[in-house]
Amino acid sequence: MDLARFREQFAVLDRIAWLFTPSCAPAAEPVLRALHAELANWDLGDFSWPQRDQAAQHSRCQVAGLLGVDPEHVALVQSVAEAVATVAAALPAGSSVVVGAEEFRSNIFPLLAAEQRGVHVEQVPMPGGCLRSESLVAAITEDTTLVALSDVQSATGWRTDLAAVSARCREVGAQLFVDATQSAGVLTLPADVDPDFIAIHGYKWLLCPRGAAWLYVRHDRLAALTPLAPNVKTSEPQDYYGGPLSYAPGARRLDMSPCWPSWAGAAAALDLLLALDAAELERHCLELAGLLREGAQERGFRCSPTERPSHVVTIAVPDADTAVHRLAARDVRATARAGALRFGLHGFNTADDVSRTLSALESTA
């Protein structure tokens, strides 16, 4: 599918320049159809339990393909916080964790909670919401057990040099946890980065409904993890009643029971996204972000920096909350974060969206 045809799948784009994806993706027609079909079948009573689980299982293979990993290493979870908490629960007392001090709370809170069990958490300063790789690398020592970070920072769009961080982790034997929620589906991880864990929530760049998330676990880390809430999906063989306690092979041992509508929409969303050429999609998004950044700077606005090219651009304005409403009045959707406007560029965006945004921005100065 080319990008023009991709854009046609989103009816709302006939009215709105949607640069709101760092908060939430617009609704795609195939996703809405899948949700409506799921709800209609429920209304009619025309379904079976195994059939309703198929979409979630399909999504496991889709995300594995997106990441270039074995589906057996991908767990079905409901949030990034659950994924981080699952990994944090396996850290023994005395472990040392390195994380950015201003990370999204779903990333940092489960780790801070582990301090109650004797886990030490080193918080790396993030001036201006920027997690600089040199600061992170300097904090990683021979005693570091786990390093956790977002590929792209939610508040600022800052994209850390993951290759440098990964190399340091390998050097000292530390595990690497990457939250790819703000990048997966648009950006690819560098080839020389080999995370132990990757978490993704799908409701942003993967175009999914909220409630569908995935945790990739490298094969040599699986044995150390157990589910936060053992259930029928985590067991082997899968049965409904009685013991003994058992865990499924691979990452299925970490699955949560699926919320059927969320996963029906997720599978449809991933089918749509995976119909695109990944290299073309990334190039397109970064080019549009570059146009927005350059255009804003030419008009006297200050943009947040980034270590590597990012598809998320944040622009300082005098009153970000008021500016969001002024942009909305011009049919441009954006978000206010940390005193700035945040814009995200996806494959459905166009150069015209950027032009409309820059024109609307002038009314906020």
C-alpha positions as a Markdown table, in Angstrom:
| # | Residue | x | y | z |
|---|---|---|---|---|
| 1 | Met | 0.0 | 0.0 | 0.0 |
| 2 | Asp | 1.3 | 3.5 | -0.8 |
| 3 | Leu | 1.1 | 6.3 | 1.6 |
| 4 | Ala | -1.7 | 8.1 | -0.3 |
| 5 | Arg | -3.9 | 5.0 | -0.1 |
| 6 | Phe | -2.9 | 4.7 | 3.6 |
| 7 | Arg | -4.1 | 8.2 | 4.3 |
| 8 | Glu | -7.5 | 7.4 | 2.7 |
| 9 | Gln | -8.1 | 4.9 | 5.5 |
| 10 | Phe | -8.6 | 7.7 | 8.1 |
| 11 | Ala | -11.9 | 9.6 | 7.5 |
| 12 | Val | -11.0 | 12.3 | 10.2 |
| 13 | Leu | -8.1 | 13.5 | 8.0 |
| 14 | Asp | -10.5 | 15.0 | 5.6 |
| 15 | Arg | -11.1 | 17.6 | 8.3 |
| 16 | Ile | -8.1 | 17.7 | 10.6 |
| 17 | Ala | -4.4 | 17.8 | 10.4 |
| 18 | Trp | -3.7 | 15.1 | 12.9 |
| 19 | Leu | -0.3 | 15.6 | 14.6 |
| 20 | Phe | -1.7 | 14.1 | 17.8 |
| 21 | Thr | -0.3 | 10.6 | 17.4 |
| 22 | Pro | 2.2 | 10.9 | 20.3 |
| 23 | Ser | -0.9 | 10.9 | 22.5 |
| 24 | Cys | -3.3 | 8.8 | 20.4 |
| 25 | Ala | -3.7 | 7.6 | 16.8 |
| 26 | Pro | -6.7 | 8.5 | 14.7 |
| 27 | Ala | -9.2 | 5.8 | 14.0 |
| 28 | Ala | -8.6 | 3.9 | 10.8 |
| 29 | Glu | -11.5 | 2.4 | 8.9 |
| 30 | Pro | -10.3 | -1.2 | 9.0 |
| 31 | Val | -9.8 | -0.9 | 12.8 |
| 32 | Leu | -13.3 | 0.5 | 13.3 |
| 33 | Arg | -14.8 | -2.3 | 11.1 |
| 34 | Ala | -13.0 | -4.9 | 13.2 |
| 35 | Leu | -14.3 | -3.3 | 16.4 |
| 36 | His | -17.8 | -3.1 | 15.1 |
| 37 | Ala | -17.7 | -6.7 | 14.0 |
| 38 | Glu | -16.5 | -7.9 | 17.4 |
| 39 | Leu | -19.3 | -6.0 | 19.1 |
| 40 | Ala | -21.9 | -7.1 | 16.6 |
| 41 | Asn | -20.9 | -10.8 | 17.1 |
| 42 | Trp | -21.1 | -10.3 | 20.8 |
| 43 | Asp | -24.6 | -8.7 | 20.5 |
| 44 | Leu | -25.8 | -11.6 | 18.3 |
| 45 | Gly | -24.1 | -14.3 | 20.5 |
| 46 | Asp | -22.4 | -15.4 | 17.3 |
| 47 | Phe | -18.9 | -16.2 | 18.6 |
| 48 | Ser | -16.7 | -18.8 | 20.3 |
| 49 | Trp | -14.1 | -18.2 | 23.0 |
| 50 | Pro | -11.2 | -19.6 | 21.0 |
| 51 | Gln | -12.3 | -17.6 | 17.9 |
| 52 | Arg | -12.3 | -14.4 | 19.9 |
| 53 | Asp | -8.7 | -15.1 | 21.1 |
| 54 | Gln | -7.5 | -15.5 | 17.5 |
| 55 | Ala | -6.9 | -11.7 | 16.9 |
| 56 | Ala | -4.6 | -11.5 | 19.9 |
| 57 | Gln | -2.6 | -14.5 | 18.8 |
| 58 | His | -2.4 | -13.1 | 15.3 |
| 59 | Ser | -1.0 | -9.8 | 16.7 |
| 60 | Arg | 1.8 | -11.7 | 18.5 |
| 61 | Cys | 3.1 | -12.9 | 15.1 |
| 62 | Gln | 2.6 | -9.4 | 13.6 |
| 63 | Val | 4.6 | -7.7 | 16.3 |
| 64 | Ala | 7.3 | -10.4 | 16.1 |
| 65 | Gly | 7.5 | -9.7 | 12.4 |
| 66 | Leu | 7.7 | -5.9 | 13.0 |
| 67 | Leu | 10.6 | -6.5 | 15.5 |
| 68 | Gly | 12.2 | -9.3 | 13.5 |
| 69 | Val | 12.0 | -11.8 | 16.4 |
| 70 | Asp | 10.5 | -15.2 | 17.0 |
| 71 | Pro | 6.7 | -15.0 | 18.1 |
| 72 | Glu | 7.6 | -17.4 | 20.9 |
| 73 | His | 9.5 | -14.5 | 22.5 |
| 74 | Val | 6.5 | -12.0 | 22.5 |
| 75 | Ala | 4.0 | -11.8 | 25.3 |
| 76 | Leu | 0.5 | -10.3 | 25.2 |
| 77 | Val | 0.1 | -7.7 | 27.9 |
| 78 | Gln | -2.1 | -4.7 | 28.5 |
| 79 | Ser | 0.2 | -1.8 | 29.3 |
| 80 | Val | 3.9 | -0.8 | 29.4 |
| 81 | Ala | 3.6 | -0.5 | 33.2 |
| 82 | Glu | 2.7 | -4.2 | 33.3 |
| 83 | Ala | 5.7 | -5.1 | 31.1 |
| 84 | Val | 8.1 | -3.0 | 33.2 |
| 85 | Ala | 6.7 | -4.4 | 36.4 |
| 86 | Thr | 7.1 | -8.0 | 35.1 |
| 87 | Val | 10.8 | -7.4 | 34.5 |
| 88 | Ala | 11.2 | -5.5 | 37.8 |
| 89 | Ala | 9.7 | -8.3 | 39.7 |
| 90 | Ala | 12.5 | -10.6 | 38.6 |
| 91 | Leu | 15.2 | -8.3 | 40.0 |
| 92 | Pro | 16.7 | -9.6 | 43.2 |
| 93 | Ala | 17.5 | -7.4 | 46.2 |
| 94 | Gly | 20.8 | -5.6 | 45.7 |
| 95 | Ser | 20.2 | -5.2 | 41.9 |
| 96 | Ser | 21.1 | -1.8 | 40.5 |
| 97 | Val | 18.9 | -0.1 | 37.8 |
| 98 | Val | 19.7 | 3.0 | 35.7 |
| 99 | Val | 16.8 | 5.0 | 34.4 |
| 100 | Gly | 16.1 | 8.6 | 33.3 |
| 101 | Ala | 14.8 | 10.8 | 36.1 |
| 102 | Glu | 12.0 | 12.3 | 33.9 |
| 103 | Glu | 11.0 | 9.0 | 32.1 |
| 104 | Phe | 7.3 | 8.4 | 31.5 |
| 105 | Arg | 5.9 | 7.1 | 34.8 |
| 106 | Ser | 4.8 | 3.8 | 33.4 |
| 107 | Asn | 8.6 | 3.2 | 32.9 |
| 108 | Ile | 10.0 | 4.6 | 36.1 |
| 109 | Phe | 7.3 | 3.9 | 38.7 |
| 110 | Pro | 7.5 | 0.0 | 38.6 |
| 111 | Leu | 11.2 | 0.4 | 39.1 |
| 112 | Leu | 10.9 | 2.8 | 42.0 |
| 113 | Ala | 8.4 | 0.5 | 43.6 |
| 114 | Ala | 11.1 | -2.2 | 43.5 |
| 115 | Glu | 13.3 | -0.1 | 45.8 |
| 116 | Gln | 11.0 | -1.4 | 48.6 |
| 117 | Arg | 12.6 | -4.8 | 48.0 |
| 118 | Gly | 16.1 | -3.6 | 48.1 |
| 119 | Val | 16.7 | -2.7 | 44.4 |
| 120 | His | 18.8 | 0.4 | 43.9 |
| 121 | Val | 17.6 | 2.9 | 41.2 |
| 122 | Glu | 20.0 | 5.4 | 39.8 |
| 123 | Gln | 18.1 | 8.3 | 38.3 |
| 124 | Val | 20.0 | 10.1 | 35.5 |
| 125 | Pro | 19.2 | 13.8 | 35.2 |
| 126 | Met | 17.3 | 14.8 | 32.0 |
| 127 | Pro | 17.7 | 18.6 | 31.6 |
| 128 | Gly | 14.9 | 19.8 | 29.4 |
| 129 | Gly | 13.5 | 16.3 | 29.1 |
| 130 | Cys | 16.5 | 15.1 | 27.2 |
| 131 | Leu | 18.1 | 11.8 | 28.2 |
| 132 | Arg | 21.6 | 12.3 | 26.7 |
| 133 | Ser | 23.4 | 9.1 | 25.9 |
| 134 | Glu | 26.7 | 10.3 | 27.3 |
| 135 | Ser | 25.0 | 10.9 | 30.7 |
| 136 | Leu | 23.3 | 7.5 | 30.6 |
| 137 | Val | 26.5 | 5.7 | 29.5 |
| 138 | Ala | 28.4 | 7.4 | 32.3 |
| 139 | Ala | 25.9 | 6.1 | 34.9 |
| 140 | Ile | 26.2 | 2.5 | 33.7 |
| 141 | Thr | 28.9 | 0.7 | 35.8 |
| 142 | Glu | 30.0 | -2.9 | 36.3 |
| 143 | Asp | 27.4 | -3.1 | 39.1 |
| 144 | Thr | 24.5 | -2.2 | 36.8 |
| 145 | Thr | 21.9 | -4.9 | 36.4 |
| 146 | Leu | 19.3 | -3.2 | 34.2 |
| 147 | Val | 19.1 | 0.0 | 32.1 |
| 148 | Ala | 15.6 | 1.1 | 31.1 |
| 149 | Leu | 14.7 | 3.9 | 28.7 |
| 150 | Ser | 12.3 | 5.1 | 26.1 |
| 151 | Asp | 13.6 | 5.0 | 22.5 |
| 152 | Val | 11.8 | 8.3 | 22.0 |
| 153 | Gln | 10.9 | 10.4 | 25.0 |
| 154 | Ser | 7.2 | 11.1 | 25.3 |
| 155 | Ala | 7.3 | 14.7 | 26.5 |
| 156 | Thr | 10.0 | 16.1 | 24.2 |
| 157 | Gly | 10.5 | 13.7 | 21.2 |
| 158 | Trp | 14.2 | 13.3 | 22.2 |
| 159 | Arg | 15.6 | 10.2 | 20.6 |
| 160 | Thr | 18.6 | 8.8 | 22.5 |
| 161 | Asp | 21.5 | 7.1 | 20.7 |
| 162 | Leu | 20.5 | 3.6 | 21.6 |
| 163 | Ala | 23.5 | 2.1 | 19.9 |
| 164 | Ala | 25.9 | 3.8 | 22.4 |
| 165 | Val | 23.8 | 2.7 | 25.3 |
| 166 | Ser | 23.5 | -0.9 | 24.1 |
| 167 | Ala | 27.2 | -1.1 | 23.5 |
| 168 | Arg | 27.9 | 0.0 | 27.1 |
| 169 | Cys | 25.3 | -2.5 | 28.4 |
| 170 | Arg | 27.1 | -5.3 | 26.6 |
| 171 | Glu | 30.4 | -4.1 | 27.9 |
| 172 | Val | 29.4 | -4.4 | 31.6 |
| 173 | Gly | 26.8 | -7.2 | 31.2 |
| 174 | Ala | 23.8 | -5.1 | 32.0 |
| 175 | Gln | 20.3 | -5.9 | 30.7 |
| 176 | Leu | 18.6 | -3.4 | 28.4 |
| 177 | Phe | 14.9 | -2.6 | 28.5 |
| 178 | Val | 13.6 | -0.4 | 25.7 |
| 179 | Asp | 10.1 | 1.2 | 25.7 |
| 180 | Ala | 9.4 | 1.6 | 22.0 |
| 181 | Thr | 5.8 | 2.9 | 22.4 |
| 182 | Gln | 6.8 | 6.3 | 20.8 |
| 183 | Ser | 8.7 | 4.8 | 17.9 |
| 184 | Ala | 7.6 | 1.2 | 17.0 |
| 185 | Gly | 5.7 | 1.2 | 13.7 |
| 186 | Val | 7.4 | 4.3 | 12.4 |
| 187 | Leu | 11.1 | 4.0 | 13.4 |
| 188 | Thr | 13.3 | 0.9 | 13.4 |
| 189 | Leu | 15.8 | 0.1 | 16.1 |
| 190 | Pro | 19.4 | 0.3 | 15.0 |
| 191 | Ala | 20.7 | -3.0 | 13.7 |
| 192 | Asp | 23.5 | -3.0 | 16.3 |
| 193 | Val | 21.1 | -2.7 | 19.2 |
| 194 | Asp | 20.1 | -6.0 | 20.9 |
| 195 | Pro | 17.7 | -5.3 | 23.8 |
| 196 | Asp | 16.9 | -7.9 | 26.4 |
| 197 | Phe | 13.3 | -6.5 | 26.6 |
| 198 | Ile | 11.1 | -4.3 | 24.4 |
| 199 | Ala | 7.7 | -3.0 | 25.5 |
| 200 | Ile | 5.2 | -1.4 | 23.1 |
| 201 | His | 1.7 | -0.1 | 23.7 |
| 202 | Gly | -0.1 | 0.0 | 20.4 |
| 203 | Tyr | -2.5 | 2.9 | 20.8 |
| 204 | Lys | -0.1 | 5.4 | 19.3 |
| 205 | Trp | 2.1 | 4.7 | 16.3 |
| 206 | Leu | 0.7 | 1.2 | 15.8 |
| 207 | Leu | -2.8 | 2.6 | 15.3 |
| 208 | Cys | -4.4 | 0.2 | 17.8 |
| 209 | Pro | -7.2 | 0.7 | 20.4 |
| 210 | Arg | -5.9 | 1.2 | 23.9 |
| 211 | Gly | -5.4 | -2.0 | 25.9 |
| 212 | Ala | -3.2 | -4.0 | 23.5 |
| 213 | Ala | 0.5 | -4.1 | 24.3 |
| 214 | Trp | 3.4 | -6.4 | 23.8 |
| 215 | Leu | 6.6 | -7.4 | 25.7 |
| 216 | Tyr | 9.5 | -9.0 | 23.8 |
| 217 | Val | 11.8 | -11.0 | 26.0 |
| 218 | Arg | 15.1 | -12.3 | 24.6 |
| 219 | His | 15.3 | -16.1 | 24.7 |
| 220 | Asp | 18.0 | -16.2 | 27.4 |
| 221 | Arg | 15.9 | -14.0 | 29.8 |
| 222 | Leu | 12.6 | -15.9 | 29.7 |
| 223 | Ala | 13.4 | -18.4 | 32.4 |
| 224 | Ala | 13.9 | -15.7 | 35.0 |
| 225 | Leu | 10.4 | -14.1 | 34.4 |
| 226 | Thr | 7.1 | -15.2 | 35.9 |
| 227 | Pro | 3.7 | -13.7 | 35.3 |
| 228 | Leu | 2.5 | -10.9 | 37.6 |
| 229 | Ala | -0.9 | -12.6 | 37.7 |
| 230 | Pro | -0.8 | -16.3 | 36.8 |
| 231 | Asn | -3.9 | -17.2 | 34.9 |
| 232 | Val | -5.4 | -19.7 | 32.4 |
| 233 | Lys | -3.4 | -18.1 | 29.5 |
| 234 | Thr | -0.1 | -18.4 | 31.3 |
| 235 | Ser | -0.5 | -22.1 | 32.1 |
| 236 | Glu | 0.5 | -25.3 | 30.2 |
| 237 | Pro | -1.5 | -27.2 | 29.3 |
| 238 | Gln | -4.2 | -24.5 | 29.0 |
| 239 | Asp | -7.2 | -25.6 | 31.1 |
| 240 | Tyr | -9.7 | -23.8 | 33.2 |
| 241 | Tyr | -9.7 | -25.6 | 36.6 |
| 242 | Gly | -7.4 | -26.9 | 39.2 |
| 243 | Gly | -3.6 | -27.2 | 39.6 |
| 244 | Pro | -0.8 | -27.8 | 39.7 |
| 245 | Leu | 0.8 | -24.5 | 38.9 |
| 246 | Ser | 2.5 | -24.6 | 35.5 |
| 247 | Tyr | 3.8 | -22.1 | 33.0 |
| 248 | Ala | 3.5 | -22.2 | 29.2 |
| 249 | Pro | 6.7 | -22.3 | 27.2 |
| 250 | Gly | 8.2 | -19.1 | 25.8 |
| 251 | Ala | 6.8 | -15.7 | 26.4 |
| 252 | Arg | 3.2 | -17.0 | 26.6 |
| 253 | Arg | 3.9 | -17.6 | 30.2 |
| 254 | Leu | 3.5 | -13.8 | 30.7 |
| 255 | Asp | 0.3 | -13.4 | 28.8 |
| 256 | Met | -2.8 | -11.7 | 30.2 |
| 257 | Ser | -6.3 | -12.7 | 29.2 |
| 258 | Pro | -7.2 | -10.6 | 26.2 |
| 259 | Cys | -9.8 | -7.8 | 26.2 |
| 260 | Trp | -11.4 | -9.0 | 23.0 |
| 261 | Pro | -12.4 | -5.7 | 21.4 |
| 262 | Ser | -8.9 | -4.1 | 21.9 |
| 263 | Trp | -7.2 | -7.1 | 20.3 |
| 264 | Ala | -9.6 | -7.3 | 17.4 |
| 265 | Gly | -8.8 | -3.7 | 16.6 |
| 266 | Ala | -5.1 | -4.3 | 17.2 |
| 267 | Ala | -4.8 | -7.1 | 14.7 |
| 268 | Ala | -6.6 | -5.0 | 12.0 |
| 269 | Ala | -4.4 | -2.0 | 12.8 |
| 270 | Leu | -1.2 | -4.1 | 12.4 |
| 271 | Asp | -2.4 | -5.6 | 9.2 |
| 272 | Leu | -2.9 | -2.0 | 7.8 |
| 273 | Leu | 0.5 | -0.8 | 9.1 |
| 274 | Leu | 2.4 | -3.8 | 7.9 |
| 275 | Ala | 1.1 | -3.3 | 4.4 |
| 276 | Leu | 3.4 | -0.3 | 4.1 |
| 277 | Asp | 7.1 | -0.3 | 3.1 |
| 278 | Ala | 8.9 | 0.3 | 6.5 |
| 279 | Ala | 11.9 | 2.1 | 5.0 |
| 280 | Glu | 9.7 | 4.5 | 3.0 |
| 281 | Leu | 7.5 | 5.1 | 6.1 |
| 282 | Glu | 10.4 | 6.0 | 8.3 |
| 283 | Arg | 11.9 | 8.2 | 5.6 |
| 284 | His | 8.6 | 10.0 | 5.0 |
| 285 | Cys | 8.0 | 10.7 | 8.7 |
| 286 | Leu | 11.5 | 12.0 | 9.4 |
| 287 | Glu | 11.4 | 14.2 | 6.3 |
| 288 | Leu | 8.1 | 15.8 | 7.4 |
| 289 | Ala | 9.4 | 16.3 | 11.0 |
| 290 | Gly | 12.4 | 18.0 | 9.5 |
| 291 | Leu | 10.2 | 20.3 | 7.5 |
| 292 | Leu | 8.2 | 21.2 | 10.6 |
| 293 | Arg | 11.3 | 21.8 | 12.7 |
| 294 | Glu | 12.9 | 24.0 | 10.0 |
| 295 | Gly | 9.8 | 25.9 | 9.3 |
| 296 | Ala | 9.2 | 26.6 | 13.0 |
| 297 | Gln | 12.7 | 27.8 | 13.5 |
| 298 | Glu | 12.5 | 30.1 | 10.5 |
| 299 | Arg | 9.5 | 31.7 | 12.2 |
| 300 | Gly | 11.5 | 32.3 | 15.4 |
| 301 | Phe | 10.2 | 29.4 | 17.4 |
| 302 | Arg | 12.6 | 27.2 | 19.5 |
| 303 | Cys | 12.4 | 23.5 | 19.0 |
| 304 | Ser | 13.6 | 20.9 | 21.5 |
| 305 | Pro | 16.8 | 19.2 | 20.4 |
| 306 | Thr | 17.2 | 15.5 | 19.7 |
| 307 | Glu | 20.2 | 13.2 | 19.6 |
| 308 | Arg | 19.0 | 11.2 | 16.6 |
| 309 | Pro | 16.4 | 12.2 | 14.0 |
| 310 | Ser | 13.0 | 12.0 | 15.5 |
| 311 | His | 9.4 | 12.0 | 14.1 |
| 312 | Val | 8.2 | 13.9 | 17.2 |
| 313 | Val | 8.8 | 17.7 | 17.3 |
| 314 | Thr | 8.2 | 19.9 | 20.4 |
| 315 | Ile | 8.1 | 23.6 | 20.0 |
| 316 | Ala | 8.2 | 26.2 | 22.8 |
| 317 | Val | 5.4 | 28.7 | 22.9 |
| 318 | Pro | 4.4 | 31.3 | 25.6 |
| 319 | Asp | 1.3 | 29.4 | 26.7 |
| 320 | Ala | 1.1 | 25.8 | 25.4 |
| 321 | Asp | -2.4 | 25.0 | 26.7 |
| 322 | Thr | -3.9 | 28.1 | 25.1 |
| 323 | Ala | -2.0 | 27.3 | 21.9 |
| 324 | Val | -3.5 | 23.8 | 21.7 |
| 325 | His | -7.0 | 25.4 | 21.6 |
| 326 | Arg | -5.9 | 27.9 | 19.0 |
| 327 | Leu | -4.5 | 25.2 | 16.8 |
| 328 | Ala | -7.7 | 23.1 | 17.2 |
| 329 | Ala | -9.7 | 26.1 | 16.0 |
| 330 | Arg | -7.6 | 25.9 | 12.9 |
| 331 | Asp | -8.3 | 22.1 | 12.6 |
| 332 | Val | -4.8 | 21.2 | 13.7 |
| 333 | Arg | -4.6 | 18.6 | 16.5 |
| 334 | Ala | -1.5 | 18.7 | 18.8 |
| 335 | Thr | -0.7 | 18.2 | 22.5 |
| 336 | Ala | 0.7 | 20.5 | 25.2 |
| 337 | Arg | 3.6 | 18.8 | 27.1 |
| 338 | Ala | 6.1 | 20.3 | 29.5 |
| 339 | Gly | 5.3 | 23.9 | 28.5 |
| 340 | Ala | 5.6 | 23.2 | 24.8 |
| 341 | Leu | 3.6 | 22.1 | 21.8 |
| 342 | Arg | 4.2 | 18.4 | 20.8 |
| 343 | Phe | 3.6 | 17.3 | 17.2 |
| 344 | Gly | 4.0 | 13.8 | 15.8 |
| 345 | Leu | 4.4 | 12.9 | 12.1 |
| 346 | His | 3.0 | 9.5 | 10.8 |
| 347 | Gly | 2.7 | 8.0 | 7.3 |
| 348 | Phe | -0.8 | 9.5 | 6.8 |
| 349 | Asn | 0.6 | 13.0 | 7.3 |
| 350 | Thr | 1.5 | 15.2 | 4.3 |
| 351 | Ala | 3.5 | 18.3 | 3.5 |
| 352 | Asp | 0.2 | 20.1 | 3.5 |
| 353 | Asp | -0.4 | 19.2 | 7.1 |
| 354 | Val | 3.0 | 20.7 | 7.9 |
| 355 | Ser | 2.1 | 23.9 | 6.0 |
| 356 | Arg | -1.2 | 24.2 | 7.8 |
| 357 | Thr | 0.5 | 23.6 | 11.2 |
| 358 | Leu | 3.1 | 26.3 | 10.5 |
| 359 | Ser | 0.5 | 28.8 | 9.5 |
| 360 | Ala | -1.6 | 28.0 | 12.6 |
| 361 | Leu | 1.5 | 28.3 | 14.7 |
| 362 | Glu | 1.9 | 31.9 | 13.8 |
| 363 | Ser | -1.4 | 32.7 | 15.6 |
| 364 | Thr | 0.1 | 31.3 | 18.9 |
| 365 | Ala | 3.2 | 33.6 | 19.0 |
